[in-house]
């Protein structure tokens, strides 16, 4: 109508290449879809969403870098920024759920004052989740990839054949590495 054409994501968004069913998928180009199987799916494309989230990431990073400089704190590295402030990239959640938190992170005066209660509570947890080597905080920092496999669907569904659930998270490539990660939840079985 006004010179713009919206192209709806097709069922190709859910293609896995091996016949498995992708229930949920989000891509680095702004496509998001929910699949119920048998051709019933909902998919939407928001092409500027990754750019918007990346801009938000850049603003927050600049604010935190200035905050560190004003308070005479050591320069804020990209890793420290992601682990402390970048909730949308999953770095702080993976760090606090799977690895011991350093005193440096838990001594942050903002966390001590009570803001960001979720992160404070996660930092003070007495247990850490045992994650497979394919989805640890270190793995996420190095490769930007996290893969999980749940093999208990057969028992939960009372099935006679193996049914597995796969979850994959992948950091978007630069220059959108501060955007929402791509993710998929895929079921494999009869």
C-alpha positions in Angstrom: 0.0 0.0 0.0 2.7 2.5 0.9 5.6 0.9 -1.0 6.4 -1.6 1.7 5.8 -5.3 1.4 5.5 -7.6 4.4 6.7 -11.1 3.7 5.2 -13.6 6.1 7.6 -16.3 7.3 6.6 -19.7 5.8 6.6 -23.2 7.2 10.3 -23.4 6.1 11.0 -21.5 9.4 10.3 -24.9 11.2 12.3 -27.1 8.9 14.8 -29.3 10.8 16.1 -31.4 7.9 15.4 -34.7 9.7 11.7 -34.9 10.1 11.6 -33.6 13.7 9.1 -31.1 14.8 10.3 -27.6 15.7 7.8 -26.3 18.3 9.3 -22.8 18.7 11.9 -21.0 16.7 13.4 -17.6 16.8 16.1 -16.5 14.2 18.7 -13.7 14.2 16.8 -12.0 11.4 13.7 -11.3 13.5 11.5 -14.3 12.7 9.5 -15.9 15.5 7.2 -18.9 15.2 5.2 -21.4 17.1 4.3 -24.7 15.5 1.6 -27.1 16.7 2.2 -29.7 13.9 -0.1 -30.8 11.1 0.5 -27.5 9.3 -0.9 -25.4 12.1 1.6 -22.7 13.0 1.9 -19.0 13.8 4.9 -17.1 12.5 5.7 -13.5 12.4 8.7 -11.5 11.0 9.9 -8.4 12.8 13.0 -7.6 10.7 14.0 -4.6 12.8 13.7 -6.3 16.2 17.4 -7.5 16.2 18.5 -4.0 15.3 16.3 -2.5 18.1 17.6 -4.9 20.7 21.2 -4.3 19.6 20.7 -0.5 19.9 19.3 -1.0 23.4 22.3 -3.2 24.2 24.7 -0.5 23.0 23.0 2.2 25.0 23.0 0.1 28.2 26.7 -0.8 27.6 27.6 2.8 27.1 25.8 3.8 30.3 27.5 1.1 32.3 30.9 1.9 30.8 30.4 5.6 31.8 29.2 4.5 35.3 32.3 2.4 35.8 34.5 5.3 34.6 32.8 7.9 36.9 33.2 5.5 39.9 36.9 4.9 39.1 36.2 1.2 38.5 38.3 -0.8 36.1 37.3 -0.6 32.5 34.2 -2.7 31.8 35.0 -5.5 29.4 32.5 -7.0 27.0 32.4 -10.2 29.0 31.8 -8.4 32.3 29.1 -6.3 30.7 27.3 -9.4 29.3 27.6 -11.2 32.6 26.3 -8.4 34.7 23.8 -6.4 32.6 22.9 -8.1 29.4 19.9 -10.3 30.6 18.5 -10.6 27.0 21.7 -12.5 25.8 21.3 -15.1 28.6 24.9 -14.6 29.8 24.1 -13.6 33.4 21.5 -16.4 33.8 23.8 -19.1 32.5 26.7 -17.7 34.7 24.7 -17.5 37.9 22.9 -20.8 37.4 25.9 -22.9 36.4 29.1 -21.4 37.7 30.2 -19.9 41.0 29.9 -16.1 40.9 33.1 -14.2 41.6 33.3 -11.8 44.5 33.8 -9.0 41.9 30.3 -9.5 40.5 28.5 -10.1 43.8 30.3 -7.0 45.4 28.6 -4.7 42.9 27.1 -1.9 45.0 24.0 -1.8 42.8 23.3 -5.5 43.5 24.1 -4.9 47.3 21.5 -2.1 47.5 18.6 -4.4 46.5 17.9 -3.5 42.9 17.9 -6.4 40.5 16.6 -8.8 43.1 16.5 -11.7 40.7 20.2 -11.4 39.9 21.0 -11.0 43.6 19.0 -14.1 44.5 20.6 -16.1 41.7 24.1 -15.0 42.9 23.3 -16.1 46.5 22.0 -19.5 45.5 23.8 -22.3 47.4 23.5 -24.8 44.6 24.4 -24.6 40.9 22.8 -26.6 38.1 24.8 -29.4 36.6 24.7 -28.7 32.9 26.1 -30.9 30.1 29.3 -29.8 28.5 27.3 -28.6 25.5 25.6 -25.8 27.6 27.9 -24.4 30.2 28.6 -20.7 30.8 32.2 -21.2 29.5 30.9 -22.9 26.4 28.4 -20.1 25.8 31.1 -17.5 26.2 33.5 -19.2 23.9 31.2 -20.4 21.1 27.9 -18.6 21.6 26.2 -22.0 21.4 24.2 -24.0 23.9 22.6 -27.4 23.2 20.5 -29.4 25.5 18.8 -32.8 25.0 16.0 -34.1 27.2 15.4 -37.8 26.9 12.6 -38.3 29.4 9.7 -37.6 27.0 9.2 -41.3 26.5 8.5 -41.8 30.2 6.4 -38.6 30.5 4.2 -39.4 27.5 4.0 -43.2 28.2 5.4 -43.9 24.7 6.9 -47.1 23.5 9.4 -45.4 21.3 12.2 -43.0 22.1 11.1 -39.3 22.0 13.6 -36.6 22.7 13.4 -32.8 23.1 16.2 -30.7 21.9 16.8 -27.0 22.9 19.4 -24.9 21.1 20.4 -21.4 21.8 22.9 -19.5 19.5 24.3 -16.1 19.9 23.7 -14.0 16.8 26.8 -13.1 14.8 28.3 -9.6 15.0 27.3 -6.9 14.6 24.1 -8.2 16.3 25.8 -10.2 19.0 24.0 -8.1 21.7 20.6 -8.9 20.3 18.3 -11.7 21.4 19.9 -15.1 20.7 18.4 -17.4 18.1 16.7 -20.4 19.7 14.7 -23.5 18.8 12.8 -26.2 20.7 12.6 -29.4 18.7 10.9 -32.7 19.4 12.1 -35.9 17.7 10.1 -39.1 17.8 7.3 -40.9 16.1 
